[in-house]
Amino acid sequence: MRRMFFFISFCVFVVIVSLFYFGNPLAPYLALVFIPLFVLGLFDMVQTRHAVKRNFPVIGHFRYILEAIRPEIQQYFVESNTDGAPINRNDRSLVYQRSKQELQSQPFGTQQNVYEVGRDWVCHSIYPVKVDDHFDRVTFGGPHCKQPYSASRLNISAMSYGSLSKNAVSALNLGARLGGFAQNTGEGGISEFHRLGGDIIWQLGTGYFGARQANGMFCPETFKEKSHWPEIKMIELKLSQGAKPGKGGMLPGAKVTQEIATIRGVEIGKDVISPAGHPMFSDAKGLMNFIGQLRELSGGKPVGFKLCVGKHQEFFDIIEAMKQTGIQPDFITVDGSEGGTGAAPLEFANSVGMPIKDGLAFVSQTLEKENLKKDIRIIASGKSLTGFDMIRLFALGADTVNSARGMMLALGCIQALRCHSNHCPVGITTNNPQLVAGLHVPTKSERIANYHKETLKAVKDLLSAMGKTGPEKVGRSDIYQRQPDGSCQTFAQIYT
Ligand SMILES: Cc1cc2nc3c(=O)[nH]c(=O)nc-3n(C[C@H](O)[C@H](O)[C@H](O)COP(=O)(O)O)c2cc1C
């Protein structure tokens, strides 16, 4: 190809010189195109990073151009309605329709293969019932909690300011205010954009951002002061998240602006480390004591922890520690390995942690067995987008459901898969001011509230069709799943 490059260049050179010689007006334009391409080709041949460009000067660039627009080609021309990943077109469209309150019905029947192995469906009843008016709320707060919280059955999952833009966080918070539900701050601290009137759940990760000392340890005084803010309804201690359990993180100093430094309680311009584990405790008893301390400092607000299930024994140890210390969390958030993230190493996203159905069934059955389920609420998250997704999680023991990517889609996410690059084209996961400006906060906050309302309406319709008066009446025997041998079994038979 290199010889070919020189041969073609020589031919074009001869043509251009001849055109100049005969005074053809096209000659300067051709020269203008040819010279940069020739220089580019020479550069390609001497550079050492890309073999394709060295061997195929100039035309090798097409490979990189096509690779850059691969996600768009895949999404707009290749993927079917049911196979897009991580979230398929059918589910994305449903969220868009619900958030815009457009027609949501499906024409001509299901596009799914109803005999596919692993497919789940609910059993309906011949005797539909009227669902309780208050089916959409549940109270959080065990025996030691002094300020119980009446939560919506559907809330916004943890996403930090920083991984989301200021307009995205603001629209989520205003949407939560409009719809009467809660937004989880994520582990990046509480920003001014979280404080626009919506209920918030303050998440503390291993960096204790917003309540930390200079050495990275937890700061009780700052926590006490902020946790008393009236919009903070609950506190969530993050042990792990499904997309990257057991992985710490580092925010490079260049990204630690004055604003981020103030929100997180760190030094401007210095790298900020989030360790993989919590510096404040190293065993189950320590975790329970820390939860007790958080509850005390917050004036008795509900306190819980979030995890993606890993080693079963560690969860049994936590139960044992509850008995020994007499301290219980008010809630446990179970996240599935199918959960979303702004950025995670591939090995962690693909190969670490338990998927939500297995993790949730394990946690809820363990709490039931220990007679703790009555006091400890379970929040579940992991690709829950539709009313059916929520019902399935209720069947496995969830009391409420958190959605991160469903809410992002309602904000206008087009699944461009650019969250980790700061180039999100719709201004959600970027802090580029030009891109952020495209996200119109009042419009998007309404869409968040619409998506929440319409999804709960779908839940209500499904409950009625199942003959259930509320989510707490849905059990494992209400969901069937297709088995590899062609038979169907209920979750009660599968998750024993
Ligand atoms: C952009 C983004 C940022 C996130 N940030 C956090 C975080 O700060 N803390 C956390 O516990 N989970 C975080 N998550 C995980 C979500 O809270 C949630 O557990 C997970 O995405 C599963 O929900 P989903 O399938 O509805 O997206 C993040 C997810 C996304 C997509």
The ligand as an SDF file (V2000), in Angstrom:
LIG
                    3D

 31 33  0  0  0  0  0  0  0  0999 V2000
  -24.2520    7.8430   35.7750 C   0  0  0  0  0  0  0  0  0  0  0  0
  -24.3980    6.9480   36.9670 C   0  0  0  0  0  0  0  0  0  0  0  0
  -23.8130    7.3130   38.1800 C   0  0  0  0  0  0  0  0  0  0  0  0
  -23.9520    6.4900   39.2980 C   0  0  0  0  0  0  0  0  0  0  0  0
  -23.4110    6.8770   40.5040 N   0  0  0  0  0  0  0  0  0  0  0  0
  -23.6070    6.1070   41.6030 C   0  0  0  0  0  0  0  0  0  0  0  0
  -23.1670    6.5430   42.8860 C   0  0  0  0  0  0  0  0  0  0  0  0
  -22.6040    7.6200   43.0740 O   0  0  0  0  0  0  0  0  0  0  0  0
  -23.3980    5.7010   43.9420 N   0  0  0  0  0  0  0  0  0  0  0  0
  -24.0470    4.4970   43.8060 C   0  0  0  0  0  0  0  0  0  0  0  0
  -24.2470    3.7980   44.7890 O   0  0  0  0  0  0  0  0  0  0  0  0
  -24.4980    4.0970   42.6060 N   0  0  0  0  0  0  0  0  0  0  0  0
  -24.2950    4.8620   41.5120 C   0  0  0  0  0  0  0  0  0  0  0  0
  -24.8020    4.4560   40.3070 N   0  0  0  0  0  0  0  0  0  0  0  0
  -25.5530    3.1840   40.2520 C   0  0  0  0  0  0  0  0  0  0  0  0
  -27.0680    3.4150   40.3850 C   0  0  0  0  0  0  0  0  0  0  0  0
  -27.3900    4.1200   41.5420 O   0  0  0  0  0  0  0  0  0  0  0  0
  -27.8560    2.0960   40.3860 C   0  0  0  0  0  0  0  0  0  0  0  0
  -27.4810    1.3570   41.5060 O   0  0  0  0  0  0  0  0  0  0  0  0
  -27.6220    1.2530   39.1630 C   0  0  0  0  0  0  0  0  0  0  0  0
  -27.4340    2.0460   38.0360 O   0  0  0  0  0  0  0  0  0  0  0  0
  -28.7990    0.3130   38.9000 C   0  0  0  0  0  0  0  0  0  0  0  0
  -29.9020    1.0060   38.4670 O   0  0  0  0  0  0  0  0  0  0  0  0
  -30.3630    1.1120   36.9140 P   0  0  0  0  0  0  0  0  0  0  0  0
  -30.2350   -0.2450   36.3520 O   0  0  0  0  0  0  0  0  0  0  0  0
  -31.7380    1.6440   37.0360 O   0  0  0  0  0  0  0  0  0  0  0  0
  -29.4350    2.0460   36.2340 O   0  0  0  0  0  0  0  0  0  0  0  0
  -24.6640    5.2630   39.1800 C   0  0  0  0  0  0  0  0  0  0  0  0
  -25.2550    4.9100   37.9580 C   0  0  0  0  0  0  0  0  0  0  0  0
  -25.1340    5.7250   36.8680 C   0  0  0  0  0  0  0  0  0  0  0  0
  -25.8040    5.3100   35.5800 C   0  0  0  0  0  0  0  0  0  0  0  0
  1  2  1  0
  2  3  1  0
  2 30  2  0
  3  4  2  0
  4  5  1  0
  4 28  1  0
  5  6  2  0
  6  7  1  0
  6 13  1  0
  7  8  2  0
  7  9  1  0
  9 10  1  0
 10 11  2  0
 10 12  1  0
 12 13  2  0
 13 14  1  0
 14 15  1  0
 14 28  1  0
 15 16  1  0
 16 17  1  0
 16 18  1  0
 18 19  1  0
 18 20  1  0
 20 21  1  0
 20 22  1  0
 22 23  1  0
 23 24  1  0
 24 25  2  0
 24 26  1  0
 24 27  1  0
 28 29  2  0
 29 30  1  0
 30 31  1  0
M  END
$$$$
